[in-house]
């Protein structure tokens, strides 16, 4: 994980986001102390799909075809 100072993070935010999109994690520091972390986002729809799949499985439990 790389550390980047706050001023540099503001100046180079676009390139930092490009790196994070590729999987890198970056700590942002202020006066040498970590204050934030840039991390890749998880698939935002994954939780909705898992919930829908779980609902379908529960719906089908105890039912028979035919």
PDB file of N, H, CA, C and O in Angstrom:
ATOM      1  N   UNK A   1       0.856  -1.171   0.000  1.00  0.00           N
ATOM      2  CA  UNK A   1       0.000   0.000   0.000  1.00  0.00           C
ATOM      3  C   UNK A   1       0.900   1.231   0.000  1.00  0.00           C
ATOM      4  O   UNK A   1       1.864   1.308   0.762  1.00  0.00           O
ATOM      5  N   UNK A   2       0.580   2.179  -0.851  1.00  0.00           N
ATOM      6  H   UNK A   2      -0.203   2.117  -1.471  1.00  0.00           H
ATOM      7  CA  UNK A   2       1.388   3.388  -0.952  1.00  0.00           C
ATOM      8  C   UNK A   2       0.746   4.524  -0.157  1.00  0.00           C
ATOM      9  O   UNK A   2      -0.478   4.613  -0.057  1.00  0.00           O
ATOM     10  N   UNK A   3       1.583   5.382   0.400  1.00  0.00           N
ATOM     11  H   UNK A   3       2.577   5.310   0.319  1.00  0.00           H
ATOM     12  CA  UNK A   3       1.106   6.572   1.105  1.00  0.00           C
ATOM     13  C   UNK A   3       1.329   7.792   0.218  1.00  0.00           C
ATOM     14  O   UNK A   3       2.375   7.932  -0.417  1.00  0.00           O
ATOM     15  N   UNK A   4       0.330   8.670   0.185  1.00  0.00           N
ATOM     16  H   UNK A   4      -0.519   8.556   0.700  1.00  0.00           H
ATOM     17  CA  UNK A   4       0.407   9.902  -0.602  1.00  0.00           C
ATOM     18  C   UNK A   4      -0.053  11.045   0.292  1.00  0.00           C
ATOM     19  O   UNK A   4      -1.076  10.937   0.969  1.00  0.00           O
ATOM     20  N   UNK A   5       0.698  12.136   0.294  1.00  0.00           N
ATOM     21  H   UNK A   5       1.529  12.223  -0.256  1.00  0.00           H
ATOM     22  CA  UNK A   5       0.314  13.302   1.070  1.00  0.00           C
ATOM     23  C   UNK A   5      -0.955  13.938   0.521  1.00  0.00           C
ATOM     24  O   UNK A   5      -1.262  13.807  -0.664  1.00  0.00           O
ATOM     25  N   UNK A   6      -1.680  14.619   1.376  1.00  0.00           N
ATOM     26  H   UNK A   6      -1.430  14.725   2.338  1.00  0.00           H
ATOM     27  CA  UNK A   6      -2.958  15.220   1.000  1.00  0.00           C
ATOM     28  C   UNK A   6      -2.824  16.188  -0.174  1.00  0.00           C
ATOM     29  O   UNK A   6      -3.640  16.148  -1.095  1.00  0.00           O
ATOM     30  N   UNK A   7      -1.822  17.048  -0.157  1.00  0.00           N
ATOM     31  H   UNK A   7      -1.160  17.081   0.591  1.00  0.00           H
ATOM     32  CA  UNK A   7      -1.637  18.001  -1.247  1.00  0.00           C
ATOM     33  C   UNK A   7      -1.417  17.271  -2.568  1.00  0.00           C
ATOM     34  O   UNK A   7      -2.020  17.624  -3.582  1.00  0.00           O
ATOM     35  N   UNK A   8      -0.552  16.248  -2.559  1.00  0.00           N
ATOM     36  H   UNK A   8      -0.062  15.961  -1.735  1.00  0.00           H
ATOM     37  CA  UNK A   8      -0.305  15.474  -3.773  1.00  0.00           C
ATOM     38  C   UNK A   8      -1.556  14.718  -4.209  1.00  0.00           C
ATOM     39  O   UNK A   8      -1.812  14.588  -5.406  1.00  0.00           O
ATOM     40  N   UNK A   9      -2.331  14.224  -3.264  1.00  0.00           N
ATOM     41  H   UNK A   9      -2.124  14.330  -2.291  1.00  0.00           H
ATOM     42  CA  UNK A   9      -3.560  13.514  -3.602  1.00  0.00           C
ATOM     43  C   UNK A   9      -4.540  14.452  -4.307  1.00  0.00           C
ATOM     44  O   UNK A   9      -5.188  14.057  -5.276  1.00  0.00           O
ATOM     45  N   UNK A  10      -4.651  15.693  -3.825  1.00  0.00           N
ATOM     46  H   UNK A  10      -4.124  16.014  -3.038  1.00  0.00           H
ATOM     47  CA  UNK A  10      -5.537  16.660  -4.478  1.00  0.00           C
ATOM     48  C   UNK A  10      -5.036  16.970  -5.887  1.00  0.00           C
ATOM     49  O   UNK A  10      -5.826  17.084  -6.824  1.00  0.00           O
ATOM     50  N   UNK A  11      -3.739  17.104  -6.026  1.00  0.00           N
ATOM     51  H   UNK A  11      -3.097  17.011  -5.265  1.00  0.00           H
ATOM     52  CA  UNK A  11      -3.150  17.466  -7.307  1.00  0.00           C
ATOM     53  C   UNK A  11      -3.254  16.337  -8.329  1.00  0.00           C
ATOM     54  O   UNK A  11      -3.424  16.591  -9.522  1.00  0.00           O
ATOM     55  N   UNK A  12      -3.152  15.088  -7.863  1.00  0.00           N
ATOM     56  H   UNK A  12      -3.014  14.882  -6.894  1.00  0.00           H
ATOM     57  CA  UNK A  12      -3.089  13.933  -8.764  1.00  0.00           C
ATOM     58  C   UNK A  12      -4.255  12.963  -8.565  1.00  0.00           C
ATOM     59  O   UNK A  12      -4.111  11.763  -8.801  1.00  0.00           O
ATOM     60  N   UNK A  13      -5.394  13.472  -8.138  1.00  0.00           N
ATOM     61  H   UNK A  13      -5.511  14.446  -7.946  1.00  0.00           H
ATOM     62  CA  UNK A  13      -6.516  12.594  -7.805  1.00  0.00           C
ATOM     63  C   UNK A  13      -6.912  11.689  -8.973  1.00  0.00           C
ATOM     64  O   UNK A  13      -7.170  10.502  -8.775  1.00  0.00           O
ATOM     65  N   UNK A  14      -6.960  12.233 -10.172  1.00  0.00           N
ATOM     66  H   UNK A  14      -6.750  13.197 -10.333  1.00  0.00           H
ATOM     67  CA  UNK A  14      -7.378  11.444 -11.325  1.00  0.00           C
ATOM     68  C   UNK A  14      -6.474  10.238 -11.545  1.00  0.00           C
ATOM     69  O   UNK A  14      -6.960   9.132 -11.780  1.00  0.00           O
ATOM     70  N   UNK A  15      -5.162  10.443 -11.471  1.00  0.00           N
ATOM     71  H   UNK A  15      -4.767  11.341 -11.280  1.00  0.00           H
ATOM     72  CA  UNK A  15      -4.246   9.317 -11.673  1.00  0.00           C
ATOM     73  C   UNK A  15      -4.305   8.338 -10.504  1.00  0.00           C
ATOM     74  O   UNK A  15      -4.126   7.136 -10.698  1.00  0.00           O
ATOM     75  N   UNK A  16      -4.552   8.837  -9.297  1.00  0.00           N
ATOM     76  H   UNK A  16      -4.697   9.813  -9.140  1.00  0.00           H
ATOM     77  CA  UNK A  16      -4.700   7.938  -8.150  1.00  0.00           C
ATOM     78  C   UNK A  16      -5.934   7.060  -8.309  1.00  0.00           C
ATOM     79  O   UNK A  16      -5.896   5.869  -7.999  1.00  0.00           O
ATOM     80  N   UNK A  17      -7.017   7.641  -8.789  1.00  0.00           N
ATOM     81  H   UNK A  17      -7.048   8.608  -9.041  1.00  0.00           H
ATOM     82  CA  UNK A  17      -8.242   6.862  -9.011  1.00  0.00           C
ATOM     83  C   UNK A  17      -8.006   5.806 -10.091  1.00  0.00           C
ATOM     84  O   UNK A  17      -8.502   4.685  -9.977  1.00  0.00           O
ATOM     85  N   UNK A  18      -7.259   6.151 -11.129  1.00  0.00           N
ATOM     86  H   UNK A  18      -6.856   7.061 -11.222  1.00  0.00           H
ATOM     87  CA  UNK A  18      -6.915   5.161 -12.163  1.00  0.00           C
ATOM     88  C   UNK A  18      -6.193   3.970 -11.546  1.00  0.00           C
ATOM     89  O   UNK A  18      -6.489   2.823 -11.879  1.00  0.00           O
ATOM     90  N   UNK A  19      -5.260   4.234 -10.659  1.00  0.00           N
ATOM     91  H   UNK A  19      -5.020   5.166 -10.388  1.00  0.00           H
ATOM     92  CA  UNK A  19      -4.501   3.167 -10.010  1.00  0.00           C
ATOM     93  C   UNK A  19      -5.395   2.325  -9.108  1.00  0.00           C
ATOM     94  O   UNK A  19      -5.262   1.102  -9.060  1.00  0.00           O
ATOM     95  N   UNK A  20      -6.302   2.980  -8.398  1.00  0.00           N
ATOM     96  H   UNK A  20      -6.410   3.974  -8.437  1.00  0.00           H
ATOM     97  CA  UNK A  20      -7.215   2.263  -7.504  1.00  0.00           C
ATOM     98  C   UNK A  20      -8.162   1.378  -8.315  1.00  0.00           C
ATOM     99  O   UNK A  20      -8.488   0.269  -7.892  1.00  0.00           O
ATOM    100  N   UNK A  21      -8.600   1.860  -9.471  1.00  0.00           N
ATOM    101  H   UNK A  21      -8.335   2.761  -9.814  1.00  0.00           H
ATOM    102  CA  UNK A  21      -9.463   1.043 -10.332  1.00  0.00           C
ATOM    103  C   UNK A  21      -8.778  -0.256 -10.748  1.00  0.00           C
ATOM    104  O   UNK A  21      -9.444  -1.254 -11.022  1.00  0.00           O
ATOM    105  N   UNK A  22      -7.461  -0.241 -10.796  1.00  0.00           N
ATOM    106  H   UNK A  22      -6.920   0.569 -10.574  1.00  0.00           H
ATOM    107  CA  UNK A  22      -6.697  -1.428 -11.180  1.00  0.00           C
ATOM    108  C   UNK A  22      -6.412  -2.330  -9.984  1.00  0.00           C
ATOM    109  O   UNK A  22      -5.750  -3.358 -10.130  1.00  0.00           O
ATOM    110  N   UNK A  23      -6.907  -1.956  -8.798  1.00  0.00           N
ATOM    111  H   UNK A  23      -7.445  -1.122  -8.680  1.00  0.00           H
ATOM    112  CA  UNK A  23      -6.791  -2.819  -7.629  1.00  0.00           C
ATOM    113  C   UNK A  23      -5.862  -2.330  -6.535  1.00  0.00           C
ATOM    114  O   UNK A  23      -5.775  -2.958  -5.480  1.00  0.00           O
ATOM    115  N   UNK A  24      -5.174  -1.236  -6.758  1.00  0.00           N
ATOM    116  H   UNK A  24      -5.245  -0.726  -7.615  1.00  0.00           H
ATOM    117  CA  UNK A  24      -4.225  -0.734  -5.760  1.00  0.00           C
ATOM    118  C   UNK A  24      -4.974  -0.022  -4.622  1.00  0.00           C
ATOM    119  O   UNK A  24      -6.032   0.567  -4.843  1.00  0.00           O
ATOM    120  N   UNK A  25      -4.421  -0.081  -3.420  1.00  0.00           N
ATOM    121  H   UNK A  25      -3.561  -0.559  -3.241  1.00  0.00           H
ATOM    122  CA  UNK A  25      -4.948   0.666  -2.282  1.00  0.00           C
ATOM    123  C   UNK A  25      -3.945   1.762  -1.925  1.00  0.00           C
ATOM    124  O   UNK A  25      -2.737   1.523  -1.911  1.00  0.00           O
ATOM    125  N   UNK A  26      -4.445   2.956  -1.639  1.00  0.00           N
ATOM    126  H   UNK A  26      -5.426   3.150  -1.651  1.00  0.00           H
ATOM    127  CA  UNK A  26      -3.574   4.103  -1.370  1.00  0.00           C
ATOM    128  C   UNK A  26      -4.037   4.795  -0.102  1.00  0.00           C
ATOM    129  O   UNK A  26      -5.215   5.122   0.046  1.00  0.00           O
ATOM    130  N   UNK A  27      -3.098   5.016   0.816  1.00  0.00           N
ATOM    131  H   UNK A  27      -2.142   4.750   0.696  1.00  0.00           H
ATOM    132  CA  UNK A  27      -3.375   5.783   2.026  1.00  0.00           C
ATOM    133  C   UNK A  27      -3.078   7.248   1.760  1.00  0.00           C
ATOM    134  O   UNK A  27      -2.067   7.583   1.141  1.00  0.00           O
ATOM    135  N   UNK A  28      -3.954   8.111   2.225  1.00  0.00           N
ATOM    136  H   UNK A  28      -4.775   7.839   2.727  1.00  0.00           H
ATOM    137  CA  UNK A  28      -3.724   9.552   2.140  1.00  0.00           C
ATOM    138  C   UNK A  28      -3.317  10.027   3.533  1.00  0.00           C
ATOM    139  O   UNK A  28      -3.974   9.726   4.530  1.00  0.00           O
ATOM    140  N   UNK A  29      -2.221  10.775   3.573  1.00  0.00           N
ATOM    141  H   UNK A  29      -1.687  11.020   2.763  1.00  0.00           H
ATOM    142  CA  UNK A  29      -1.700  11.225   4.863  1.00  0.00           C
ATOM    143  C   UNK A  29      -1.752  12.745   4.977  1.00  0.00           C
ATOM    144  O   UNK A  29      -1.734  13.465   3.979  1.00  0.00           O
ATOM    145  N   UNK A  30      -1.817  13.206   6.213  1.00  0.00           N
ATOM    146  H   UNK A  30      -1.832  12.621   7.024  1.00  0.00           H
ATOM    147  CA  UNK A  30      -1.706  14.636   6.520  1.00  0.00           C
ATOM    148  C   UNK A  30      -0.610  14.760   7.563  1.00  0.00           C
ATOM    149  O   UNK A  30      -0.715  14.210   8.659  1.00  0.00           O
ATOM    150  N   UNK A  31       0.430  15.480   7.216  1.00  0.00           N
ATOM    151  H   UNK A  31       0.514  15.927   6.325  1.00  0.00           H
ATOM    152  CA  UNK A  31       1.585  15.648   8.111  1.00  0.00           C
ATOM    153  C   UNK A  31       2.148  14.293   8.547  1.00  0.00           C
ATOM    154  O   UNK A  31       2.567  14.116   9.692  1.00  0.00           O
ATOM    155  N   UNK A  32       2.148  13.326   7.590  1.00  0.00           N
ATOM    156  H   UNK A  32       1.808  13.469   6.661  1.00  0.00           H
ATOM    157  CA  UNK A  32       2.735  12.021   7.857  1.00  0.00           C
ATOM    158  C   UNK A  32       1.843  11.022   8.574  1.00  0.00           C
ATOM    159  O   UNK A  32       2.259   9.889   8.820  1.00  0.00           O
ATOM    160  N   UNK A  33       0.608  11.429   8.916  1.00  0.00           N
ATOM    161  H   UNK A  33       0.271  12.349   8.716  1.00  0.00           H
ATOM    162  CA  UNK A  33      -0.313  10.535   9.620  1.00  0.00           C
ATOM    163  C   UNK A  33      -1.439  10.121   8.664  1.00  0.00           C
ATOM    164  O   UNK A  33      -2.036  10.986   8.023  1.00  0.00           O
ATOM    165  N   UNK A  34      -1.741   8.827   8.551  1.00  0.00           N
ATOM    166  H   UNK A  34      -1.255   8.125   9.071  1.00  0.00           H
ATOM    167  CA  UNK A  34      -2.825   8.369   7.679  1.00  0.00           C
ATOM    168  C   UNK A  34      -4.172   8.947   8.126  1.00  0.00           C
ATOM    169  O   UNK A  34      -4.520   8.894   9.306  1.00  0.00           O
ATOM    170  N   UNK A  35      -4.918   9.495   7.171  1.00  0.00           N
ATOM    171  H   UNK A  35      -4.635   9.538   6.213  1.00  0.00           H
ATOM    172  CA  UNK A  35      -6.239  10.059   7.477  1.00  0.00           C
ATOM    173  C   UNK A  35      -7.348   9.468   6.608  1.00  0.00           C
ATOM    174  O   UNK A  35      -8.525   9.580   6.951  1.00  0.00           O
ATOM    175  N   UNK A  36      -6.984   8.838   5.482  1.00  0.00           N
ATOM    176  H   UNK A  36      -6.028   8.747   5.204  1.00  0.00           H
ATOM    177  CA  UNK A  36      -7.991   8.259   4.596  1.00  0.00           C
ATOM    178  C   UNK A  36      -7.339   7.162   3.769  1.00  0.00           C
ATOM    179  O   UNK A  36      -6.115   7.080   3.667  1.00  0.00           O
ATOM    180  N   UNK A  37      -8.190   6.316   3.178  1.00  0.00           N
ATOM    181  H   UNK A  37      -9.185   6.383   3.261  1.00  0.00           H
ATOM    182  CA  UNK A  37      -7.673   5.250   2.334  1.00  0.00           C
ATOM    183  C   UNK A  37      -8.536   5.162   1.077  1.00  0.00           C
ATOM    184  O   UNK A  37      -9.763   5.103   1.162  1.00  0.00           O
ATOM    185  N   UNK A  38      -7.890   5.153  -0.090  1.00  0.00           N
ATOM    186  H   UNK A  38      -6.894   5.201  -0.160  1.00  0.00           H
ATOM    187  CA  UNK A  38      -8.581   4.931  -1.359  1.00  0.00           C
ATOM    188  C   UNK A  38      -8.509   3.443  -1.658  1.00  0.00           C
ATOM    189  O   UNK A  38      -7.420   2.871  -1.715  1.00  0.00           O
ATOM    190  N   UNK A  39      -9.661   2.815  -1.847  1.00  0.00           N
ATOM    191  H   UNK A  39     -10.545   3.280  -1.801  1.00  0.00           H
ATOM    192  CA  UNK A  39      -9.708   1.382  -2.136  1.00  0.00           C
ATOM    193  C   UNK A  39     -10.676   1.146  -3.289  1.00  0.00           C
ATOM    194  O   UNK A  39     -11.598   1.935  -3.493  1.00  0.00           O
ATOM    195  N   UNK A  40     -10.474   0.064  -4.048  1.00  0.00           N
ATOM    196  H   UNK A  40      -9.724  -0.577  -3.883  1.00  0.00           H
ATOM    197  CA  UNK A  40     -11.411  -0.245  -5.126  1.00  0.00           C
ATOM    198  C   UNK A  40     -12.799  -0.546  -4.564  1.00  0.00           C
ATOM    199  O   UNK A  40     -12.937  -1.150  -3.501  1.00  0.00           O
ATOM    200  N   UNK A  41     -13.808  -0.118  -5.290  1.00  0.00           N
ATOM    201  H   UNK A  41     -13.695   0.373  -6.154  1.00  0.00           H
ATOM    202  CA  UNK A  41     -15.184  -0.413  -4.884  1.00  0.00           C
ATOM    203  C   UNK A  41     -15.516  -1.857  -5.209  1.00  0.00           C
ATOM    204  O   UNK A  41     -15.077  -2.394  -6.226  1.00  0.00           O
ATOM    205  N   UNK A  42     -16.280  -2.470  -4.352  1.00  0.00           N
ATOM    206  H   UNK A  42     -16.636  -2.033  -3.525  1.00  0.00           H
ATOM    207  CA  UNK A  42     -16.819  -3.785  -4.654  1.00  0.00           C
ATOM    208  C   UNK A  42     -17.951  -3.590  -5.656  1.00  0.00           C
ATOM    209  O   UNK A  42     -18.471  -2.486  -5.813  1.00  0.00           O
ATOM    210  N   UNK A  43     -18.320  -4.663  -6.323  1.00  0.00           N
ATOM    211  H   UNK A  43     -17.897  -5.560  -6.195  1.00  0.00           H
ATOM    212  CA  UNK A  43     -19.425  -4.594  -7.279  1.00  0.00           C
ATOM    213  C   UNK A  43     -20.668  -4.101  -6.551  1.00  0.00           C
ATOM    214  O   UNK A  43     -21.192  -4.808  -5.690  1.00  0.00           O
ATOM    215  N   UNK A  44     -21.162  -2.879  -6.882  1.00  0.00           N
ATOM    216  H   UNK A  44     -20.736  -2.304  -7.582  1.00  0.00           H
ATOM    217  CA  UNK A  44     -22.277  -2.314  -6.116  1.00  0.00           C
ATOM    218  C   UNK A  44     -23.571  -3.112  -6.230  1.00  0.00           C
ATOM    219  O   UNK A  44     -24.420  -3.027  -5.343  1.00  0.00           O
ATOM    220  N   UNK A  45     -23.741  -3.884  -7.298  1.00  0.00           N
ATOM    221  H   UNK A  45     -23.052  -3.954  -8.019  1.00  0.00           H
ATOM    222  CA  UNK A  45     -24.968  -4.661  -7.451  1.00  0.00           C
ATOM    223  C   UNK A  45     -24.883  -6.061  -6.882  1.00  0.00           C
ATOM    224  O   UNK A  45     -25.888  -6.772  -6.852  1.00  0.00           O
ATOM    225  N   UNK A  46     -23.711  -6.477  -6.431  1.00  0.00           N
ATOM    226  H   UNK A  46     -22.895  -5.900  -6.455  1.00  0.00           H
ATOM    227  CA  UNK A  46     -23.528  -7.848  -5.957  1.00  0.00           C
ATOM    228  C   UNK A  46     -24.436  -8.162  -4.779  1.00  0.00           C
ATOM    229  O   UNK A  46     -25.017  -9.247  -4.727  1.00  0.00           O
ATOM    230  N   UNK A  47     -24.572  -7.252  -3.843  1.00  0.00           N
ATOM    231  H   UNK A  47     -24.101  -6.371  -3.884  1.00  0.00           H
ATOM    232  CA  UNK A  47     -25.396  -7.498  -2.665  1.00  0.00           C
ATOM    233  C   UNK A  47     -26.856  -7.658  -3.060  1.00  0.00           C
ATOM    234  O   UNK A  47     -27.558  -8.504  -2.506  1.00  0.00           O
ATOM    235  N   UNK A  48     -27.325  -6.849  -4.020  1.00  0.00           N
ATOM    236  H   UNK A  48     -26.755  -6.162  -4.470  1.00  0.00           H
ATOM    237  CA  UNK A  48     -28.714  -6.966  -4.484  1.00  0.00           C
ATOM    238  C   UNK A  48     -28.951  -8.323  -5.154  1.00  0.00           C
ATOM    239  O   UNK A  48     -29.992  -8.948  -4.950  1.00  0.00           O
ATOM    240  N   UNK A  49     -27.983  -8.769  -5.950  1.00  0.00           N
ATOM    241  H   UNK A  49     -27.138  -8.260  -6.116  1.00  0.00           H
ATOM    242  CA  UNK A  49     -28.133 -10.063  -6.628  1.00  0.00           C
ATOM    243  C   UNK A  49     -28.141 -11.204  -5.621  1.00  0.00           C
ATOM    244  O   UNK A  49     -28.913 -12.152  -5.766  1.00  0.00           O
ATOM    245  N   UNK A  50     -27.293 -11.125  -4.604  1.00  0.00           N
ATOM    246  H   UNK A  50     -26.665 -10.355  -4.486  1.00  0.00           H
ATOM    247  CA  UNK A  50     -27.273 -12.169  -3.581  1.00  0.00           C
ATOM    248  C   UNK A  50     -28.585 -12.210  -2.811  1.00  0.00           C
ATOM    249  O   UNK A  50     -29.086 -13.288  -2.490  1.00  0.00           O
ATOM    250  N   UNK A  51     -29.137 -11.053  -2.518  1.00  0.00           N
ATOM    251  H   UNK A  51     -28.730 -10.177  -2.779  1.00  0.00           H
ATOM    252  CA  UNK A  51     -30.418 -11.006  -1.795  1.00  0.00           C
ATOM    253  C   UNK A  51     -31.539 -11.601  -2.650  1.00  0.00           C
ATOM    254  O   UNK A  51     -32.392 -12.324  -2.134  1.00  0.00           O
ATOM    255  N   UNK A  52     -31.542 -11.303  -3.946  1.00  0.00           N
ATOM    256  H   UNK A  52     -30.849 -10.716  -4.365  1.00  0.00           H
ATOM    257  CA  UNK A  52     -32.565 -11.850  -4.840  1.00  0.00           C
ATOM    258  C   UNK A  52     -32.428 -13.364  -4.954  1.00  0.00           C
ATOM    259  O   UNK A  52     -33.429 -14.081  -4.936  1.00  0.00           O
ATOM    260  N   UNK A  53     -31.209 -13.848  -5.070  1.00  0.00           N
ATOM    261  H   UNK A  53     -30.397 -13.266  -5.084  1.00  0.00           H
ATOM    262  CA  UNK A  53     -30.973 -15.286  -5.144  1.00  0.00           C
ATOM    263  C   UNK A  53     -31.416 -15.974  -3.857  1.00  0.00           C
ATOM    264  O   UNK A  53     -32.032 -17.039  -3.903  1.00  0.00           O
ATOM    265  N   UNK A  54     -31.112 -15.380  -2.726  1.00  0.00           N
ATOM    266  H   UNK A  54     -30.612 -14.514  -2.689  1.00  0.00           H
ATOM    267  CA  UNK A  54     -31.529 -15.934  -1.441  1.00  0.00           C
ATOM    268  C   UNK A  54     -33.053 -16.000  -1.349  1.00  0.00           C
ATOM    269  O   UNK A  54     -33.602 -16.983  -0.850  1.00  0.00           O
ATOM    270  N   UNK A  55     -33.737 -14.960  -1.828  1.00  0.00           N
ATOM    271  H   UNK A  55     -33.291 -14.162  -2.233  1.00  0.00           H
ATOM    272  CA  UNK A  55     -35.202 -14.938  -1.801  1.00  0.00           C
ATOM    273  C   UNK A  55     -35.772 -16.045  -2.691  1.00  0.00           C
ATOM    274  O   UNK A  55     -36.757 -16.686  -2.324  1.00  0.00           O
ATOM    275  N   UNK A  56     -35.170 -16.273  -3.844  1.00  0.00           N
ATOM    276  H   UNK A  56     -34.370 -15.753  -4.143  1.00  0.00           H
ATOM    277  CA  UNK A  56     -35.633 -17.347  -4.729  1.00  0.00           C
ATOM    278  C   UNK A  56     -35.431 -18.716  -4.094  1.00  0.00           C
ATOM    279  O   UNK A  56     -36.292 -19.588  -4.204  1.00  0.00           O
ATOM    280  N   UNK A  57     -34.315 -18.902  -3.440  1.00  0.00           N
ATOM    281  H   UNK A  57     -33.615 -18.193  -3.350  1.00  0.00           H
ATOM    282  CA  UNK A  57     -34.048 -20.188  -2.785  1.00  0.00           C
ATOM    283  C   UNK A  57     -35.065 -20.427  -1.673  1.00  0.00           C
ATOM    284  O   UNK A  57     -35.607 -21.526  -1.558  1.00  0.00           O
ATOM    285  N   UNK A  58     -35.325 -19.420  -0.861  1.00  0.00           N
ATOM    286  H   UNK A  58     -34.884 -18.527  -0.955  1.00  0.00           H
ATOM    287  CA  UNK A  58     -36.304 -19.561   0.226  1.00  0.00           C
ATOM    288  C   UNK A  58     -37.698 -19.821  -0.332  1.00  0.00           C
ATOM    289  O   UNK A  58     -38.454 -20.610   0.234  1.00  0.00           O
ATOM    290  N   UNK A  59     -38.044 -19.167  -1.436  1.00  0.00           N
ATOM    291  H   UNK A  59     -37.430 -18.526  -1.896  1.00  0.00           H
ATOM    292  CA  UNK A  59     -39.357 -19.359  -2.062  1.00  0.00           C
ATOM    293  C   UNK A  59     -39.532 -20.803  -2.516  1.00  0.00           C
ATOM    294  O   UNK A  59     -40.616 -21.372  -2.391  1.00  0.00           O
ATOM    295  N   UNK A  60     -38.458 -21.396  -3.045  1.00  0.00           N
ATOM    296  H   UNK A  60     -37.577 -20.934  -3.146  1.00  0.00           H
ATOM    297  CA  UNK A  60     -38.556 -22.748  -3.589  1.00  0.00           C
ATOM    298  C   UNK A  60     -38.474 -23.840  -2.555  1.00  0.00           C
ATOM    299  O   UNK A  60     -38.778 -24.991  -2.869  1.00  0.00           O
ATOM    300  N   UNK A  61     -38.082 -23.538  -1.347  1.00  0.00           N
ATOM    301  H   UNK A  61     -37.835 -22.603  -1.092  1.00  0.00           H
ATOM    302  CA  UNK A  61     -37.936 -24.568  -0.327  1.00  0.00           C
ATOM    303  C   UNK A  61     -39.309 -25.133   0.039  1.00  0.00           C
ATOM    304  O   UNK A  61     -40.247 -24.387   0.318  1.00  0.00           O
ATOM    305  N   UNK A  62     -39.408 -26.467   0.031  1.00  0.00           N
ATOM    306  H   UNK A  62     -38.646 -27.073  -0.197  1.00  0.00           H
ATOM    307  CA  UNK A  62     -40.645 -27.134   0.409  1.00  0.00           C
ATOM    308  C   UNK A  62     -41.664 -27.220  -0.727  1.00  0.00           C
ATOM    309  O   UNK A  62     -42.750 -27.762  -0.527  1.00  0.00           O
ATOM    310  N   UNK A  63     -41.350 -26.711  -1.883  1.00  0.00           N
ATOM    311  H   UNK A  63     -40.467 -26.270  -2.045  1.00  0.00           H
ATOM    312  CA  UNK A  63     -42.250 -26.789  -3.049  1.00  0.00           C
ATOM    313  C   UNK A  63     -41.778 -27.895  -3.969  1.00  0.00           C
ATOM    314  O   UNK A  63     -40.589 -28.206  -4.041  1.00  0.00           O
ATOM    315  N   UNK A  64     -42.742 -28.486  -4.676  1.00  0.00           N
ATOM    316  H   UNK A  64     -43.708 -28.233  -4.617  1.00  0.00           H
ATOM    317  CA  UNK A  64     -42.436 -29.538  -5.629  1.00  0.00           C
ATOM    318  C   UNK A  64     -42.993 -29.148  -6.991  1.00  0.00           C
ATOM    319  O   UNK A  64     -44.032 -28.495  -7.093  1.00  0.00           O
ATOM    320  N   UNK A  65     -42.283 -29.560  -8.028  1.00  0.00           N
ATOM    321  H   UNK A  65     -41.440 -30.090  -7.945  1.00  0.00           H
ATOM    322  CA  UNK A  65     -42.771 -29.330  -9.380  1.00  0.00           C
ATOM    323  C   UNK A  65     -43.769 -30.417  -9.745  1.00  0.00           C
ATOM    324  O   UNK A  65     -43.649 -31.559  -9.300  1.00  0.00           O
ATOM    325  N   UNK A  66     -44.759 -30.052 -10.562  1.00  0.00           N
ATOM    326  H   UNK A  66     -44.856 -29.124 -10.923  1.00  0.00           H
ATOM    327  CA  UNK A  66     -45.679 -31.052 -11.092  1.00  0.00           C
ATOM    328  C   UNK A  66     -46.784 -31.271 -10.198  1.00  0.00           C
ATOM    329  O   UNK A  66     -47.661 -32.085 -10.487  1.00  0.00           O
TER     330      UNK A  66
END
